[in-house]
Amino acid sequence: MTTHKIAVIAGDGIGPEVIAEGVKVLEEVSRKDGSFKFEFTYFPWGCEYYKETGRMMAEDGIETLSKFDAVFLGAVGAPGVPDHISLWDLLLIIRKKFDEYINLRPVKLLKGAPTPLKDVETEDIDMVFVRENTEGEYAGSGSWLYKGQENEVVIQNGVFSRKGCERVIRYAYELAKKEGKTLTSISKANALNYSMVFWDEIFKEVGQDYPEVKTYSYLVDAASMFMVKDPKRFEIVVTSNLFGDILTDLGAAIAGGMGLAAGANINPERKFPSMFEPIHGSAPDIAGQGKANPLATVWSASQLLDFFGHEDWGKKVIDVIEEVLVEKKVLTPDLQGNATTSEVGDEVIRKIRRL
């Protein structure tokens, strides 16, 4: 029997509540299958840990996590801890140290999920964002000069390396080729005359190796409009770190809300652990109330199953989420239901057991 060693960082706010349901689902799937199992090890890192120790994670945290096959993350962020600390001192460190340069975010309108868009069929919103995950404006390059003085200056650099751009673009081409889908690149070359012109040139260069893949290129502002007015034109999308971060939240808004937004941080070469997380944030205003929607975490669990080669189970978990949404009997308040977080998780478990 194969054992997958998973490091669990439940984090802050609603993180522990939703991650508990994701773990339940993974355990039930492994029991149902019988050929693999999960071994979970929990780490108390996050903002509360920071308040106690001055660190978001242990000093040897990266070395500790490197011994695992994957990381399952709940959410990070809490009042009293600046967002740049909670982000840079945990999530971004893990992404960069483990070279998780692919961020995969599905934007798919499941049956039964709400959308604010008019005259849109379920199949019209079905895209996967391949977001560059370690460079761009999130590389942490810049300067803060003359602090507190009249001539104070802040410089934030966007870092775009040929290696960094080419590898994420090639990954997206490979995914589009494998799935027989179109590939759309999103940039802003008309205004960002170095970084985005560079991105566009590499997209064309790599595309010469994939003549069978039909491609499109949009400026980010036009893409934002088309995601709302005509989402069906997007299938596989590749874009930079900053644009991917923004557009996938827009994608969540049109595909059921943040409670259905999942994400995977992938190191394709598997030299390091990959990390799986819902992207809804810690939502401290509803923490501990049982109102948090765990389905994004369950969706992240399905991505984890896919990553370990259990694609059949990954698809079954998505089918179960869809069944829960269609029935509308056991849903959290964000989806106009009155069920608790754990009740939704229990309903998912019941449906898996019937498979």
N, C-alpha and C positions, 0 to 999 in steps of 0.2 A: 504493500500500500504506500502510495506517495504521500509525504507530509509536506505541506506548505507552511513555512514559518512566517507568521504575520506579526509585525509590531503595531500595536494599537495606541494611537495618541488621541484620546477622546476630546481633549482640549477644553474649551470654555463654553459658557452659555448653554445652548441646546445641544452642543456637541456630544456630551455623554449620553443624552437621551436618544439621539438618532443613531449613534454608533452602536448602541446596545442592540437595536433592531437589525442593523446590518450584520452584526456578528451572529445573531440568532438565525438569520437567513442562510448565511454561509455554513453554519453548523448543520442546519437541517438538510441543505443540499448535499453536503458530504455524507451524512448518514444515509440519505436516500440513494446516493450513487454507490457508495461502498468501496470505490477504488482509490479514493484519496481522502485526506482529512486535513484539517487546519489546526495549527498550534498557535494560540494567541498569547502574546506577552504584552502587558499593559504598562504604559509610562505616563506619569502624572504631569507631563510638561504642558506649558501654556501660560496664560496670564496670571493665574493664581500662584503657580510655581515661581513666576517672575516677581510677584509681590513679596514672596517669602525669601527668595534667594538672589534676586537681581539678575537672573538669567531666565530666558524662555525655555531653555533645555539644559540638561546637564553638560558640564564642560567636555565630557567624552561622549556626548550624545551621538555624533556622526559615526564615530568608531563603533558604538554600541549598535546603532541601526544597521550598519553595513553587514552585520552577521545574519540579517533577516532576508527573506525572499521578497517581501513587499511591506509597505506601510499603509495602514488604514487610518485616515485622519478624520476626526469629527468636524471641528471648527475652532478657529482661533480669533480672539479679540474680546476685550472686556473694558468697561468704563474704568478710567483711572490709568490705563496703560495706552500710551500713544500708538496709533495705528501703524506708524512706520517701524516701531519697535516690535510689535506683535508679528508684523509681516516679515521684516528683514531678519529677525533673530530666531525664526523657526522655519516657516514655510519656504522662504526664498533660499535659506541656507541649505535645506534639504534638496530642493530642486537643483541648485548649482553644484553642490558637492557630489551629488549622485548623477550629475549630467543628465537630468530628466528633461531633455531638450524638446520632447514632443508632449504637448498638452492636447489631449483628445477630449472634445466636448460635443456630445450628441445634441442636436437641436431637432427633436422629433415630436410631432404632435401625436400622442397616443390616443387611441379611441377612448372616448369618455373624458378626456382632458379638456379644460376650458381654453379658449383663445379669445382675445379681444378683437380679432380681425373679422371683418364681415366677408361673407361669401367665400370662405376658405374651406376646402375639403381636408379631411385628415391627412390624406396622402400628399397634400400640397406643401406641408412643412416636414421635410425629411432630409436633414443635412448633417454633416459631421464637420466640425471645425478642427483643423490641424493648426494649432497655434504654436509659434516659436516660443520657447519657454525659459530661455536662459540669457538672452541678450536684449537688444533694443534699449528702450528707455529704462528697463528694469535691471540693467547691468550694474548700476550703482556708480557710474562714472560722472564726475562733475566737480564743481568747486563752489565754495561759499566764501566770498571775499568781503572784507571790510564790514564784518558783522556789527550791526548796531550803529553804523555811521551813515551819514547822508548819502554817500556814494556806494551803499551796500549793493552787491551784485551776486546773483545766483546763476550758475551754469549747470544745466542738466544735459549730459551727452547721451545720444543714442548710439549704441555700439552694434554695428552690423558687420560681421566677418564673413568672408567667402565661405568658409567651412560651415559656420552657423546657419547661413541662409541656404546653402546648397543642400545640407543634410535634411532640413525640415521640408524643403520643397520637393526633394526626391522622395521622401517618405510619403508625401501627399500624392505624388504621381503614382507611386507603387500602389497605394490604397485605391486610387481611382481606377487604375488598370485592373486590379484584382476584382473589384466590385462592378466593373463595367459602367462607371458613372462619369459625369463631367467633373472637371476641376476648375475652380474659380480662384484666381489670385486677387487679393485686395490690398491696395497700397495707397499712396498719396504722392505720386511722383511729380505732379504739377507744382506742388508747394515745397516738398522736401527734396531738394534738387541733388542731394548726394545719396542719402540712405535709401530712399525709395526708388530712385532711378537705378541704383545698384541692385535692389531687390528685383525690379522688373526685368533687368538684363539677365540675372541668374535664372529667373523663372523661364525665360525664353530659351536660354542655353540648355537647361536641364530638359526642357520639353522636346528638344531634338531627339532625345533617346526614347521618347514615348509618342510616336506619331499616331498611335491608335487612340490616345486620350484627347477628347474634345475639350478645349480650354476657353476660358473667358477671363478678362481682367477688368476690374472696376476700381474707381477711386472710392475711398472709404465713405465719403459722404453720400455718393450715389448708391453704394451698397446698402447703407443704412436705410435709405428710402425704399429700395427694392425689396429688402427683407420684410417690410411692412406691406408694400403694395403688390408685390409679386414674388412671394417666398419660394414658389416652386422652381424658379430658375436656378436655385442653389442646391447642389448635391454634396460634393466634397469641396471644402473651402480651405485655402491656406493663406495665412496672414501673419503679421508680426505680433510680437508680445503685447504691446499696448493696444493695438487695434483688435486683436483677438480677445483680450480681456473685456473690452467695452462691448463688442458686437455679440459675444456669447451671453451677456446679461440681457441684451435686447432680444436675443434668441430665446432665452428663458421666459421673457415676458410674453412672447407670442406663442409659446408652446407649453402653457400650463402653469407658469409661474416658477419662482425660485425653489419651491418645494419639490420640483421635479427636475432640478438642474444638477447633473452629475459631471464629474471630471476625473480624468486619469492623467497622471504625470509619468511619462514613460521614458525609460532608458532602453531603447530598442536592442542594443547589444547585450543587455542583461549583465553587464559588468557590475552594476550596482542595483539596489532595490528600486522598484518603481512605487509610486504612491497614488492612492485612490481616495477621493474625497467628494462629498457634496459641496457645491460652491455657494450655498445660500448664506454663509456667514454664521456668526454665533447667536444672533438675535437675542441679546440679553433681556429685552423687554418681555419675552414670553418664556424665558428659561425657568425650568422647574414646574411649569404649569401643565405639562402634558399636551400642549397645543401644537408642538412642532411636527411638521410633516416628515416622516422617515423615508418616504419613497425615493427621494433623491439619493439617500444613502444606500438604499436597496439597489437602485440603478447603478451606483458606483460599485457595489458588490458584484453586479453582473459583469461590469467591465473587468473587475479583478478575475472573475472566472474565465472570461475570454482570454486574458493575458496568460493564464496558466494552461491554456489549451483546452479548456472545458467550454467551448463555444456553444455546444448543445444546451448546456445548463444556463449559460449566459442568456441565450434566447428564451429559454423557458421562464427565467425570472422576469424578463421584460414582458412576456405574455401574461404572467400572473399579475404584474403591476397594471397592465391594461385591463385585465378582468376586474380587478378591484375598482378601477376608475369607471368602467362601464356600468357595473352594478350599483355604484353610488350608495352602498349601504354602510360602509365603514370607511369614512374619510375624515380628515382633520378639518378644523374651521377654515383654513385658507382655501379649501375646495368645497366650501359650503356644507360641511358635515359637522358632526358633534362627537366624533370618536377621539380617543386619546392616542398619543404617539404609540404606546405599547399595544393598544387594541388594533391599530392598523398593522403593526408588525405581526401580531398574532393571526390576523386574517391572511396575510401573505403566507405565513407558515402553514395554515390549514389548507390553503390551495396547493402549496407545494406537495403536501402529504397526499393529496388526491391524484397527483400526476401519475 
